[in-house]
Amino acid sequence: MAVTSQKSVEHTNATASPVVKLSTTEQHGSVRIAFFTHDQVGTGDTGSSVALCKLPAGRVRLLMSLSKAYVNWTTSSATLDLGWDAYTDNAGSTVAADPDGLVNALDVDTVGFQTFEGAIAANLLTGGTYLFDSQDGVVIRATATDNAQVAGDDLVGYMAYVVD
């Protein structure tokens, strides 16, 4: 074996001759926050969901480990899925809704502050991020997967993303 010195794909492109321009979702983009507050009104059965926010149109990289929420879902054995509604990508194709495309079965049984990092392998392989490229923006949705929602349940937090 030998000691190696290598470059990331992005650094390779930035130092190429000629330079391969990187998207702002890879370098020099601005981190933005989409804040959300939800207080459950009435009772919702298992599978009830909340549209948390809408990410802007264009190329947007969601930063999952920086996205957090206070979750006070009072039903026992509560779990949360985080995903998106169907949207149109920049090529004009419809991308199907994926209710757990970002986080699958996050244990929120204990009231408290949660990070939306998740353990979905595809997201982990992109550094805990998810890249959207849409014509009209993307709605991010939280779903109660195995628990009913009761009046007064809270979900308050923010999604961090890179754009520009």
DSSP file (Angstrom, degrees, kcal/mol; ACC not computed):
  #  RESIDUE AA STRUCTURE BP1 BP2  ACC     N-H-->O    O-->H-N    N-H-->O    O-->H-N    TCO  KAPPA ALPHA  PHI   PSI    X-CA   Y-CA   Z-CA
    1    1 A M              0   0    0      0, 0.0     2,-0.3     0, 0.0     0, 0.0   0.000 360.0 360.0 360.0 157.0    0.0    0.0    0.0
    2    2 A A        -     0   0    0      0, 0.0     2,-0.3     0, 0.0     0, 0.0  -0.938 360.0-102.9-134.7 156.2    1.0    3.6   -0.6
    3    3 A V        -     0   0    0     -2,-0.3     2,-0.3     2,-0.0     0, 0.0  -0.624  44.3-162.4 -74.0 133.6    0.1    7.0    0.8
    4    4 A T        -     0   0    0     -2,-0.3     2,-0.4     2,-0.0    -1,-0.0  -0.865  19.6-158.2-120.3 155.9   -2.2    8.8   -1.6
    5    5 A S        +     0   0    0     -2,-0.3     2,-0.2     2,-0.0    -2,-0.0  -0.948  29.1 167.2-131.0 110.5   -3.2   12.4   -2.1
    6    6 A Q        -     0   0    0     -2,-0.4     2,-0.3     0, 0.0    -2,-0.0  -0.684  27.3-128.4-122.8 171.8   -6.4   12.8   -4.0
    7    7 A K        -     0   0    0     -2,-0.2     2,-0.0     2,-0.0    -2,-0.0  -0.911  23.3-115.5-120.5 147.7   -9.0   15.4   -4.8
    8    8 A S     >  -     0   0    0     -2,-0.3     4,-2.5     1,-0.1     5,-0.2  -0.325  37.3-105.8 -67.9 164.2  -12.8   15.4   -4.4
    9    9 A V  H  > S+     0   0    0      1,-0.2     4,-2.3     2,-0.2     5,-0.2   0.921 122.7  49.6 -57.1 -44.6  -14.8   15.6   -7.6
   10   10 A E  H  > S+     0   0    0      1,-0.2     4,-2.2     2,-0.2    -1,-0.2   0.901 111.9  46.1 -65.8 -41.4  -15.7   19.2   -6.8
   11   11 A H  H  > S+     0   0    0      2,-0.2     4,-1.6     1,-0.2    -1,-0.2   0.867 110.4  54.9 -70.1 -34.8  -12.1   20.2   -6.1
   12   12 A T  H  < S+     0   0    0     -4,-2.5     4,-0.4     2,-0.2    -2,-0.2   0.933 110.9  45.2 -59.8 -46.0  -10.9   18.4   -9.2
   13   13 A N  H >< S+     0   0    0     -4,-2.3     7,-2.6     1,-0.2     3,-0.9   0.902 112.0  51.6 -65.6 -40.6  -13.4   20.5  -11.3
   14   14 A A  H 3< S+     0   0    0     -4,-2.2    -1,-0.2     1,-0.2    -2,-0.2   0.765 116.4  40.4 -68.5 -25.3  -12.5   23.8   -9.5
   15   15 A T  T 3< S+     0   0    0     -4,-1.6    -1,-0.2    -3,-0.2    -2,-0.2   0.328  91.3 114.1-106.3   6.8   -8.8   23.2  -10.2
   16   16 A A  S <  S-     0   0    0     -3,-0.9    -3,-0.1    -4,-0.4    -4,-0.0  -0.278  74.7 -99.8 -72.0 162.8   -9.1   21.8  -13.8
   17   17 A S  S    S+     0   0    0      1,-0.3     2,-0.2     2,-0.1    -2,-0.0  -0.931 120.7  27.2-125.9 106.9   -7.8   23.7  -16.7
   18   18 A P  S    S-     0   0    0      0, 0.0    -1,-0.3     0, 0.0    -2,-0.1   0.546 114.4-116.5 -75.1 159.3  -10.1   25.1  -17.9
   19   19 A V        -     0   0    0     -2,-0.2     2,-0.7    -4,-0.1    -5,-0.2  -0.373  17.3-135.8 -64.2 136.1  -12.1   25.3  -14.6
   20   20 A V        -     0   0    0     -7,-2.6    -4,-0.1    -8,-0.1    -1,-0.1  -0.872  28.0-123.8 -94.6 114.2  -15.3   23.4  -14.6
   21   21 A K        -     0   0    0     -2,-0.7     2,-0.3     1,-0.1    -7,-0.1  -0.337  23.1-141.9 -64.3 132.6  -17.8   25.8  -13.0
   22   22 A L        -     0   0    0      1,-0.1     2,-0.1    -2,-0.1    -1,-0.1  -0.653  18.2-110.2 -92.0 150.0  -19.6   24.3   -9.9
   23   23 A S    >>  -     0   0    0     -2,-0.3     3,-2.0     1,-0.1     4,-1.8  -0.420  29.2-114.9 -70.1 153.8  -23.2   24.9   -9.1
   24   24 A T  T 34>S+     0   0    0      1,-0.3     5,-0.7     2,-0.2    -1,-0.1   0.684 115.7  68.1 -66.5 -15.4  -23.8   27.1   -6.0
   25   25 A T  T 345S+     0   0    0      1,-0.2    -1,-0.3     3,-0.1     3,-0.1   0.595 109.0  37.5 -77.1  -8.6  -25.3   24.0   -4.3
   26   26 A E  T <45S+     0   0    0     -3,-2.0     2,-0.3     1,-0.3    -2,-0.2   0.696 131.1   9.2-106.7 -32.0  -21.8   22.6   -4.3
   27   27 A Q  T  <5S+     0   0    0     -4,-1.8    -1,-0.3   -17,-0.0    -5,-0.0  -0.967 122.6   3.1-156.0 135.5  -19.7   25.7   -3.6
   28   28 A H  T   5S+     0   0    0     -2,-0.3    -4,-0.1     1,-0.2    -3,-0.1   0.603  82.5 141.9  69.7  16.0  -20.4   29.4   -2.6
   29   29 A G      < -     0   0    0     -5,-0.7     2,-0.4    -6,-0.2    -1,-0.2  -0.344  53.3-109.5 -78.2 167.9  -24.1   29.0   -2.2
   30   30 A S  E     -A  163   0A   0    133,-2.4   133,-1.9    -2,-0.1     2,-0.5  -0.847  22.2-130.5-101.2 134.1  -26.1   30.7    0.5
   31   31 A V  E     -A  162   0A   0     -2,-0.4     2,-0.3   131,-0.2   131,-0.2  -0.713  30.8-174.0 -82.4 129.4  -27.6   28.7    3.3
   32   32 A R  E     -A  161   0A   0    129,-3.4   129,-2.3    -2,-0.5     2,-0.4  -0.808  14.7-138.6-120.0 161.3  -31.3   29.6    3.8
   33   33 A I  E     -A  160   0A   0     -2,-0.3     2,-0.6   127,-0.2   127,-0.2  -0.979   5.7-162.2-124.3 133.8  -33.8   28.6    6.5
   34   34 A A  E     -A  159   0A   0    125,-2.5   125,-2.1    -2,-0.4     2,-0.2  -0.942  21.6-159.0-111.7 106.2  -37.4   27.6    6.0
   35   35 A F  E     -A  158   0A   0     -2,-0.6     2,-0.3   123,-0.2   123,-0.3  -0.598  10.2-172.9 -87.2 144.7  -39.0   27.9    9.5
   36   36 A F  E     -A  157   0A   0    121,-2.8   121,-2.4    -2,-0.2     2,-0.4  -0.993  14.0-171.1-140.2 148.3  -42.2   26.1   10.3
   37   37 A T  E     +A  156   0A   0     -2,-0.3     2,-0.4   119,-0.2   119,-0.2  -0.993  10.8 176.3-136.1 126.4  -44.7   26.0   13.2
   38   38 A H  E     -A  155   0A   0    117,-1.6   117,-2.2    -2,-0.4     2,-0.5  -0.988  12.3-177.8-137.2 129.7  -47.5   23.5   13.5
   39   39 A D  E     -A  154   0A   0     -2,-0.4   115,-0.2   115,-0.2   114,-0.1  -0.973  36.8-119.5-122.2 111.7  -50.0   23.0   16.3
   40   40 A Q        -     0   0    0    113,-3.1   112,-2.8    -2,-0.5     2,-0.6  -0.240  22.1-153.9 -57.1 129.4  -52.4   20.0   15.5
   41   41 A V        -     0   0    0    110,-0.2    -1,-0.1   111,-0.1   110,-0.1  -0.935  61.1 -22.3-105.7 119.4  -56.0   21.1   15.4
   42   42 A G  S    S-     0   0    0     -2,-0.6     2,-0.4     2,-0.0   110,-0.1  -0.205 101.8 -45.7  74.6-171.7  -58.4   18.2   16.2
   43   43 A T        -     0   0    0    107,-0.2     2,-0.4   108,-0.1   107,-0.2  -0.783  49.3-165.0-100.3 139.5  -57.5   14.5   15.9
   44   44 A G  B     -F  149   0B   0    105,-2.6   105,-3.7    -2,-0.4     3,-0.1  -0.988  17.9-127.9-123.8 133.4  -55.7   13.0   12.9
   45   45 A D    >   -     0   0    0     -2,-0.4     3,-2.0   103,-0.2    99,-0.2  -0.150  48.6 -66.7 -68.7 168.5  -55.6    9.3   12.2
   46   46 A T  T 3  S+     0   0    0      1,-0.3    99,-0.2   102,-0.1    -1,-0.2  -0.333 127.1  38.8 -52.4 135.0  -52.4    7.4   11.6
   47   47 A G  T 3  S+     0   0    0     97,-2.9    -1,-0.3   100,-0.5    98,-0.1   0.339  81.4 143.9  97.2  -4.8  -51.0    8.6    8.3
   48   48 A S    <   -     0   0    0     -3,-2.0    96,-2.8    99,-0.3    -1,-0.3  -0.347  31.2-164.2 -63.9 150.5  -52.0   12.2    8.9
   49   49 A S  E     -G  143   0C   0     94,-0.2     2,-0.4    -3,-0.1    94,-0.2  -0.897  19.9-145.0-139.6 165.6  -49.4   14.7    7.6
   50   50 A V  E     -G  142   0C   0     92,-2.7    92,-2.5    -2,-0.3     2,-0.8  -0.995  17.5-136.7-133.0 124.1  -48.3   18.3    7.8
   51   51 A A  E     -G  141   0C   0     -2,-0.4    90,-0.2    90,-0.2     3,-0.1  -0.746  26.7-176.0 -76.6 113.9  -46.9   20.3    4.9
   52   52 A L  E     -     0   0C   0     88,-2.6     2,-0.3    -2,-0.8   -15,-0.2   0.909  51.6 -32.9 -83.3 -45.3  -44.0   22.0    6.6
   53   53 A C  E     -G  140   0C   0     87,-1.1    87,-2.7   -17,-0.1     2,-0.5  -0.973  50.3-114.9-165.7 169.2  -42.6   24.4    4.0
   54   54 A K  E     -G  139   0C   0     -2,-0.3    85,-0.3    85,-0.2    83,-0.0  -0.979  25.8-142.7-121.9 120.2  -42.0   24.8    0.3
   55   55 A L  E     -G  138   0C   0     83,-3.3    83,-1.1    -2,-0.5     5,-0.0  -0.467  34.3 -97.6 -73.6 151.3  -38.5   25.0   -1.0
   56   56 A P        -     0   0    0      0, 0.0    81,-0.3     0, 0.0    78,-0.2  -0.208  42.4 -91.8 -69.5 161.8  -37.9   27.5   -3.8
   57   57 A A  S    S+     0   0    0     79,-0.2     2,-0.2    78,-0.2    78,-0.2  -0.263  87.9  39.0 -65.1 158.2  -37.8   26.5   -7.5
   58   58 A G  E    S-B  134   0A   0     76,-3.0    76,-1.9     2,-0.1     2,-0.6  -0.589 109.6 -16.8 100.6-161.4  -34.5   25.6   -9.1
   59   59 A R  E     +B  133   0A   0     74,-0.2     2,-0.4    -2,-0.2   105,-0.3  -0.743  68.7 170.0 -87.1 117.5  -31.5   23.7   -7.8
   60   60 A V  E     -B  132   0A   0     72,-2.8    72,-3.2    -2,-0.6     2,-0.7  -0.996  23.2-154.1-134.9 127.1  -31.8   23.4   -4.0
   61   61 A R  E     -BC 131 162A   0    101,-2.1   101,-2.6    -2,-0.4     2,-0.4  -0.909  14.6-146.7-104.9 114.7  -29.6   21.2   -1.7
   62   62 A L  E     -BC 130 161A   0     68,-3.2    68,-1.7    -2,-0.7     2,-0.9  -0.666   5.6-146.9 -79.9 128.7  -31.4   20.3    1.6
   63   63 A L  E >>  -BC 129 160A   0     97,-3.0     3,-0.8    -2,-0.4    97,-0.5  -0.814  16.4-175.1 -99.8  96.2  -28.9   20.0    4.5
   64   64 A M  E >4 S+     0   0A   0     64,-1.6     3,-1.1    -2,-0.9    52,-0.6   0.868  77.2  53.9 -66.7 -40.3  -30.5   17.3    6.6
   65   65 A S  E 34 S+     0   0A   0     63,-0.7    -1,-0.3     1,-0.3    52,-0.2   0.696 111.3  47.9 -71.7 -15.8  -28.1   17.4    9.6
   66   66 A L  E <4 S+     0   0A   0     -3,-0.8     2,-0.5    94,-0.2    -1,-0.3   0.477  93.8  92.0 -96.4  -5.0  -28.7   21.1   10.0
   67   67 A S  E <<  +     0   0A   0     -3,-1.1    49,-2.9    -4,-0.5     2,-0.3  -0.800  57.1 164.8 -95.5 127.5  -32.5   20.7    9.7
   68   68 A K  E     -DC 115 158A   0     90,-1.3    90,-2.8    -2,-0.5     2,-0.3  -0.894  18.6-171.2-142.0 163.3  -34.2   20.3   13.1
   69   69 A A  E     -DC 114 157A   0     45,-2.3    45,-3.6    -2,-0.3     2,-0.6  -0.987  27.8-125.0-156.3 149.0  -37.5   20.4   14.9
   70   70 A Y  E     -DC 113 156A   0     86,-3.7    86,-2.1    -2,-0.3     2,-0.5  -0.869  36.1-164.4 -87.4 122.5  -39.1   20.3   18.4
   71   71 A V  E     +DC 112 155A   0     41,-3.0    41,-1.9    -2,-0.6     2,-0.3  -0.955  21.3 171.5-118.4 121.4  -41.5   17.4   18.2
   72   72 A N  E     + C   0 154A   0     82,-2.6    82,-1.6    -2,-0.5     2,-0.7  -0.660  14.3 157.0-126.1  73.9  -44.2   17.0   20.8
   73   73 A W        -     0   0    0     35,-0.5     5,-0.2    -2,-0.3    76,-0.1  -0.901  25.1-162.8 -99.0 112.6  -46.4   14.2   19.5
   74   74 A T        +     0   0    0     -2,-0.7     2,-0.2    76,-0.1    -1,-0.1   0.566  54.8 101.7 -83.2 -10.7  -48.1   12.9   22.6
   75   75 A T  S >  S-     0   0    0     73,-0.3     3,-0.6     1,-0.1    -2,-0.1  -0.536  81.3-106.2 -72.8 139.5  -49.3    9.5   21.3
   76   76 A S  T 3  S+     0   0    0      1,-0.2    -1,-0.1    -2,-0.2    34,-0.1  -0.236  98.4  22.6 -66.7 156.2  -47.1    6.6   22.5
   77   77 A S  T 3  S+     0   0    0      1,-0.2     2,-0.2    70,-0.1    -1,-0.2   0.836  86.2 178.7  57.9  39.0  -44.7    4.9   20.0
   78   78 A A    <   +     0   0    0     -3,-0.6    30,-2.1    -5,-0.2    31,-0.4  -0.498   9.4 179.2 -76.1 135.7  -44.7    7.9   17.7
   79   79 A T  E     -H  107   0C   0     28,-0.2    66,-1.4    -2,-0.2    67,-0.5  -0.973  12.8-149.4-133.1 152.3  -42.6    7.9   14.6
   80   80 A L  E     -HI 106 144C   0     26,-2.1    26,-3.0    -2,-0.3     2,-0.4  -0.966   3.1-160.6-124.9 133.6  -42.2   10.5   11.9
   81   81 A D  E     - I   0 143C   0     62,-2.5    62,-2.5    -2,-0.4     2,-0.4  -0.884   9.7-159.1-105.3 146.1  -41.5   10.2    8.2
   82   82 A L  E     +HI 103 142C   0     21,-2.5    20,-2.5    -2,-0.4    21,-2.2  -0.993  32.7 119.8-128.3 127.2  -40.2   13.2    6.3
   83   83 A G  E     - I   0 141C   0     58,-2.7    58,-2.4    -2,-0.4     2,-0.3  -0.687  48.6 -87.0-156.2-151.6  -40.5   13.4    2.5
   84   84 A W  E     -HI  98 140C   0     14,-1.6    14,-2.0    56,-0.3    56,-0.2  -0.943  24.7-116.0-139.2 157.5  -41.9   15.5   -0.3
   85   85 A D        -     0   0    0     54,-2.0    54,-0.1    -2,-0.3    10,-0.1  -0.447  55.7 -76.3 -80.9 163.5  -45.0   16.0   -2.4
   86   86 A A        +     0   0    0     -2,-0.1     2,-0.3    11,-0.1    53,-0.2  -0.296  61.6 172.0 -58.2 145.9  -45.0   15.3   -6.1
   87   87 A Y  E     -J   95   0D   0      8,-1.8     8,-3.7    51,-0.1     2,-0.5  -0.934  35.2-104.8-149.5 171.1  -43.3   18.0   -8.1
   88   88 A T  E     -J   94   0D   0     49,-0.3    47,-2.8    -2,-0.3    48,-0.6  -0.906  33.6-142.3-104.7 124.8  -42.1   18.9  -11.6
   89   89 A D  B >   -E  134   0A   0      4,-3.0     3,-2.1    -2,-0.5    45,-0.3  -0.234  33.4 -95.4 -78.5 174.8  -38.4   18.7  -12.2
   90   90 A N  T 3  S+     0   0    0     43,-1.2    44,-0.1     1,-0.3    -1,-0.1   0.655 124.4  60.4 -68.3 -14.8  -36.5   21.2  -14.5
   91   91 A A  T 3  S-     0   0    0     42,-0.3    -1,-0.3     2,-0.1     3,-0.1   0.501 120.3-108.1 -87.1  -3.9  -36.8   18.7  -17.4
   92   92 A G  S <  S+     0   0    0     -3,-2.1     2,-0.3     1,-0.3    -2,-0.1   0.481  76.2 132.6  92.5   3.2  -40.6   18.9  -17.2
   93   93 A S        -     0   0    0      1,-0.0    -4,-3.0    -5,-0.0     2,-0.4  -0.632  59.9-116.0 -89.2 147.2  -41.0   15.4  -15.7
   94   94 A T  E     -J   88   0D   0     -2,-0.3     2,-0.5    -6,-0.2    -6,-0.2  -0.689  22.7-152.3 -81.5 129.0  -43.2   14.6  -12.7
   95   95 A V  E     -J   87   0D   0     -8,-3.7    -8,-1.8    -2,-0.4     3,-0.1  -0.908  24.4-119.2-101.1 125.3  -41.3   13.4   -9.7
   96   96 A A        -     0   0    0     -2,-0.5   -12,-0.1   -10,-0.2     2,-0.0  -0.231  29.0 -99.0 -65.2 149.4  -43.5   11.2   -7.6
   97   97 A A        -     0   0    0    -11,-0.1   -12,-0.2   -14,-0.1    -1,-0.1  -0.377  34.4-166.8 -61.1 145.5  -44.3   12.0   -4.0
   98   98 A D  E >   -H   84   0C   0    -14,-2.0   -14,-1.6    -3,-0.1     3,-1.6  -0.818   7.3-168.4-139.0  96.9  -42.1   10.2   -1.5
   99   99 A P  E 3  S+     0   0C   0      0, 0.0    44,-0.2     0, 0.0     4,-0.2   0.685  90.9  28.0 -65.1 -18.0  -43.4   10.5    2.1
  100  100 A D  E 3  S+     0   0C   0    -19,-0.2   -17,-0.2     2,-0.1   -18,-0.0   0.007  81.6 118.5-129.1  29.9  -40.3    9.0    3.6
  101  101 A G  E <  S+     0   0C   0     -3,-1.6   -18,-0.2     1,-0.2     3,-0.1   0.672  87.3  31.0 -70.7 -17.2  -37.6   10.0    1.0
  102  102 A L  E    S+     0   0C   0    -20,-2.5    18,-0.4     1,-0.4     2,-0.4   0.799 133.9   9.4-106.7 -45.7  -35.7   12.1    3.5
  103  103 A V  E     -H   82   0C   0    -21,-2.2   -21,-2.5    -4,-0.2     2,-0.6  -0.994  64.3-156.3-140.8 131.2  -36.3   10.4    6.9
  104  104 A N  E    S-     0   0C   0     -2,-0.4   -23,-0.2   -23,-0.2    15,-0.1  -0.939  71.3 -20.8-113.8 116.8  -37.9    7.0    7.5
  105  105 A A  E    S-     0   0C   0     -2,-0.6     2,-0.4     1,-0.2   -24,-0.2   0.906  70.9-167.7  58.8  51.8  -39.5    6.2   10.9
  106  106 A L  E     -H   80   0C   0    -26,-3.0   -26,-2.1    -3,-0.1     2,-0.7  -0.577  26.0-120.8 -68.1 125.9  -37.7    8.8   13.1
  107  107 A D  E     +H   79   0C   0     -2,-0.4   -28,-0.2   -28,-0.2     3,-0.1  -0.597  45.7 159.8 -74.3 111.4  -38.4    7.8   16.7
  108  108 A V        +     0   0    0    -30,-2.1   -35,-0.5    -2,-0.7   -29,-0.2  -0.047  31.7 120.7-121.3  29.3  -40.2   10.8   18.2
  109  109 A D        +     0   0    0    -31,-0.4     2,-0.5   -32,-0.1    -1,-0.1   0.850  68.2  62.0 -62.3 -35.1  -41.8    8.9   21.1
  110  110 A T  S    S-     0   0    0     -3,-0.1   -39,-0.1   -32,-0.1   -37,-0.1  -0.827  96.8-116.5 -94.8 128.3  -39.9   11.1   23.6
  111  111 A V        +     0   0    0     -2,-0.5     2,-0.3   -39,-0.1   -39,-0.2  -0.366  67.8  84.5 -60.1 135.4  -40.8   14.8   23.4
  112  112 A G  E    S-D   71   0A   0    -41,-1.9   -41,-3.0    -4,-0.1     2,-0.4  -0.982  77.3 -37.4 162.0-170.2  -37.8   16.9   22.4
  113  113 A F  E     -D   70   0A   0     -2,-0.3     2,-0.4   -43,-0.2   -43,-0.3  -0.698  52.7-167.6 -87.5 129.5  -35.6   18.4   19.7
  114  114 A Q  E     -D   69   0A   0    -45,-3.6   -45,-2.3    -2,-0.4     2,-0.4  -0.917  16.8-140.9-122.4 144.7  -34.8   16.1   16.7
  115  115 A T  E     -D   68   0A   0     -2,-0.4     3,-0.5   -47,-0.2   -47,-0.2  -0.877  13.2-142.8 -99.1 137.3  -32.3   16.3   13.9
  116  116 A F        +     0   0    0    -49,-2.9   -51,-0.1   -52,-0.6   -50,-0.1  -0.004  65.0 118.7 -88.8  30.0  -33.6   15.3   10.5
  117  117 A E        -     0   0    0    -52,-0.2     3,-0.2   -50,-0.1    -1,-0.2   0.919  49.8-179.9 -63.5 -44.0  -30.4   13.6    9.5
  118  118 A G        -     0   0    0     -3,-0.5   -15,-0.1     1,-0.2    -1,-0.1   0.018  37.3-103.6  69.5 180.0  -32.0   10.2    9.1
  119  119 A A        +     0   0    0    -15,-0.1     2,-0.5   -17,-0.0    -1,-0.2   0.062  61.8 140.4-133.1  23.2  -30.3    6.9    8.1
  120  120 A I    >>  -     0   0    0    -18,-0.4     4,-2.2    -3,-0.2     3,-0.8  -0.606  49.8-139.7 -73.6 121.7  -31.4    6.5    4.4
  121  121 A A  H 3> S+     0   0    0     -2,-0.5     4,-2.3     1,-0.3     5,-0.2   0.853  98.1  55.0 -53.9 -43.8  -28.3    5.2    2.7
  122  122 A A  H 34 S+     0   0    0      1,-0.2     4,-0.4     2,-0.2    -1,-0.3   0.874 111.3  45.7 -60.8 -36.6  -28.8    7.3   -0.5
  123  123 A N  H X4>S+     0   0    0     -3,-0.8     5,-2.1     1,-0.2     6,-1.0   0.873 110.5  52.9 -73.9 -37.0  -28.9   10.5    1.6
  124  124 A L  H ><5S+     0   0    0     -4,-2.2     3,-1.6     1,-0.2    -2,-0.2   0.869 102.9  58.9 -64.6 -35.4  -25.9    9.4    3.7
  125  125 A L  T 3<5S+     0   0    0     -4,-2.3    -1,-0.2     1,-0.3    -2,-0.2   0.638 103.1  53.5 -70.0 -13.4  -23.9    8.8    0.5
  126  126 A T  T < 5S-     0   0    0     -3,-1.0    -1,-0.3    -4,-0.4    -2,-0.2   0.031 131.1 -91.9-106.5  25.2  -24.5   12.5   -0.5
  127  127 A G  T < 5S-     0   0    0     -3,-1.6    -3,-0.2     1,-0.2    -2,-0.2   0.756  80.0 -55.7  75.9  25.2  -23.1   13.8    2.8
  128  128 A G  S   <S+     0   0    0     -5,-2.1   -64,-1.6     1,-0.3   -63,-0.7   0.815 113.1 114.7  76.3  30.3  -26.5   13.8    4.6
  129  129 A T  E     -B   63   0A   0     -6,-1.0     2,-0.3   -66,-0.2    -1,-0.3  -0.773  52.8-149.2-124.3 169.3  -28.0   16.1    1.9
  130  130 A Y  E     -B   62   0A   0    -68,-1.7   -68,-3.2    -2,-0.3     2,-0.6  -0.976  13.1-145.1-141.6 131.6  -30.7   15.8   -0.7
  131  131 A L  E     -B   61   0A   0     -2,-0.3     2,-0.4   -70,-0.2   -70,-0.2  -0.852  15.2-174.1-102.7 122.1  -30.7   17.7   -4.1
  132  132 A F  E     -B   60   0A   0    -72,-3.2   -72,-2.8    -2,-0.6     2,-0.3  -0.874   8.9-174.3-108.8 146.7  -33.9   18.9   -5.6
  133  133 A D  E     +B   59   0A   0     -2,-0.4   -43,-1.2   -74,-0.2     2,-0.3  -0.821  26.1 160.8-139.4  97.0  -34.1   20.5   -9.1
  134  134 A S  E     -BE  58  89A   0    -76,-1.9   -76,-3.0    -2,-0.3   -45,-0.3  -0.798  45.9-141.9-126.2 158.8  -37.7   21.7   -9.6
  135  135 A Q  S    S+     0   0    0    -47,-2.8   -78,-0.2    -2,-0.3   -46,-0.1   0.839 105.0  16.9 -81.3 -36.5  -39.7   24.1  -11.8
  136  136 A D  S    S-     0   0    0    -48,-0.6   -79,-0.2     1,-0.4    -1,-0.1   0.285 114.3 -94.8-124.4   9.6  -42.0   25.3   -9.1
  137  137 A G        -     0   0    0    -81,-0.3     2,-0.4   -49,-0.3    -1,-0.4  -0.254  37.7 -94.2  95.6 171.4  -40.5   24.4   -5.8
  138  138 A V  E     -G   55   0C   0    -83,-1.1   -83,-3.3   -82,-0.1     2,-0.5  -0.993  21.4-137.7-134.4 128.5  -40.9   21.3   -3.5
  139  139 A V  E     -G   54   0C   0     -2,-0.4   -54,-2.0   -85,-0.3     2,-0.4  -0.744  17.4-147.4 -85.4 126.3  -43.3   20.9   -0.6
  140  140 A I  E     -GI  53  84C   0    -87,-2.7   -88,-2.6    -2,-0.5   -87,-1.1  -0.825  20.2-167.3 -94.9 132.6  -41.6   19.1    2.4
  141  141 A R  E     -GI  51  83C   0    -58,-2.4   -58,-2.7    -2,-0.4     2,-0.4  -0.966  17.1-153.4-130.9 135.5  -44.1   17.0    4.4
  142  142 A A  E     -GI  50  82C   0    -92,-2.5   -92,-2.7    -2,-0.4     2,-0.4  -0.882  17.9-164.9-103.0 138.1  -44.0   15.2    7.8
  143  143 A T  E     -GI  49  81C   0    -62,-2.5   -62,-2.5    -2,-0.4     2,-0.9  -0.979  23.2-132.3-128.3 136.6  -46.2   12.2    8.3
  144  144 A A  E     - I   0  80C   0    -96,-2.8   -97,-2.9    -2,-0.4   -96,-0.2  -0.779  29.7-174.5 -82.9 107.7  -47.3   10.4   11.4
  145  145 A T  S    S+     0   0    0    -66,-1.4    -1,-0.2    -2,-0.9   -65,-0.1   0.821  71.8   6.6 -84.2 -32.1  -46.6    6.8   10.4
  146  146 A D  S    S+     0   0    0    -67,-0.5     2,-0.3   -69,-0.1    -1,-0.2   0.082 116.5  67.7-139.9  27.5  -47.8    4.7   13.2
  147  147 A N  S    S-     0   0    0    -68,-0.2  -100,-0.5  -102,-0.1   -99,-0.3  -0.998  72.3-117.7-148.7 148.0  -49.6    7.0   15.6
  148  148 A A        -     0   0    0     -2,-0.3     2,-0.4  -102,-0.2   -73,-0.3  -0.500  29.6-125.8 -78.5 155.1  -52.6    9.2   15.7
  149  149 A Q  B     -F   44   0B   0   -105,-3.7  -105,-2.6    -2,-0.2     2,-0.3  -0.860  24.4-158.7-100.0 137.8  -52.3   13.0   16.1
  150  150 A V    >   -     0   0    0     -2,-0.4     3,-2.2  -107,-0.2  -110,-0.2  -0.832  34.5 -79.8-115.9 156.9  -54.1   14.6   18.9
  151  151 A A  T 3  S+     0   0    0     -2,-0.3  -110,-0.2     1,-0.3     3,-0.1  -0.255 117.0  25.5 -53.8 132.2  -55.1   18.3   19.3
  152  152 A G  T 3  S+     0   0    0   -112,-2.8    -1,-0.3     1,-0.3  -111,-0.1   0.308  79.1 146.1  95.0  -8.2  -52.2   20.3   20.6
  153  153 A D    <   -     0   0    0     -3,-2.2  -113,-3.1  -113,-0.1     2,-0.3  -0.405  38.5-144.3 -60.6 138.5  -49.4   18.1   19.2
  154  154 A D  E     +AC  39  72A   0    -82,-1.6   -82,-2.6  -115,-0.2     2,-0.3  -0.831  29.7 174.2-114.6 145.9  -46.5   20.4   18.1
  155  155 A L  E     +AC  38  71A   0   -117,-2.2  -117,-1.6    -2,-0.3     2,-0.4  -0.844  19.4 161.0-145.4 106.6  -44.0   20.3   15.3
  156  156 A V  E     +AC  37  70A   0    -86,-2.1   -86,-3.7    -2,-0.3     2,-0.3  -0.994  23.1  87.6-133.5 126.9  -41.8   23.5   15.3
  157  157 A G  E     -AC  36  69A   0   -121,-2.4  -121,-2.8    -2,-0.4     2,-0.3  -0.905  55.8 -90.8 179.8-150.4  -38.5   23.8   13.5
  158  158 A Y  E     -AC  35  68A   0    -90,-2.8   -90,-1.3    -2,-0.3     2,-0.5  -0.997  11.7-137.1-156.4 152.1  -36.6   24.6   10.3
  159  159 A M  E     -A   34   0A   0   -125,-2.1  -125,-2.5    -2,-0.3     2,-0.4  -0.959  22.7-149.5-109.9 129.2  -35.2   23.1    7.1
  160  160 A A  E     +AC  33  63A   0    -97,-0.5   -97,-3.0    -2,-0.5     2,-0.3  -0.841  25.3 165.4 -99.9 135.5  -31.8   24.3    6.1
  161  161 A Y  E     -AC  32  62A   0   -129,-2.3  -129,-3.4    -2,-0.4     2,-0.4  -0.974  32.5-126.0-147.5 160.3  -30.9   24.4    2.4
  162  162 A V  E     +AC  31  61A   0   -101,-2.6  -101,-2.1    -2,-0.3     2,-0.3  -0.921  38.9 149.5-111.1 133.7  -28.4   25.9   -0.1
  163  163 A V  E      A   30   0A   0   -133,-1.9  -133,-2.4    -2,-0.4  -103,-0.1  -0.882 360.0 360.0-149.0 175.5  -29.6   27.9   -3.0
  164  164 A D              0   0    0   -105,-0.3  -104,-0.1    -2,-0.3    -1,-0.1   0.351 360.0 360.0  93.9 360.0  -28.3   30.8   -5.2
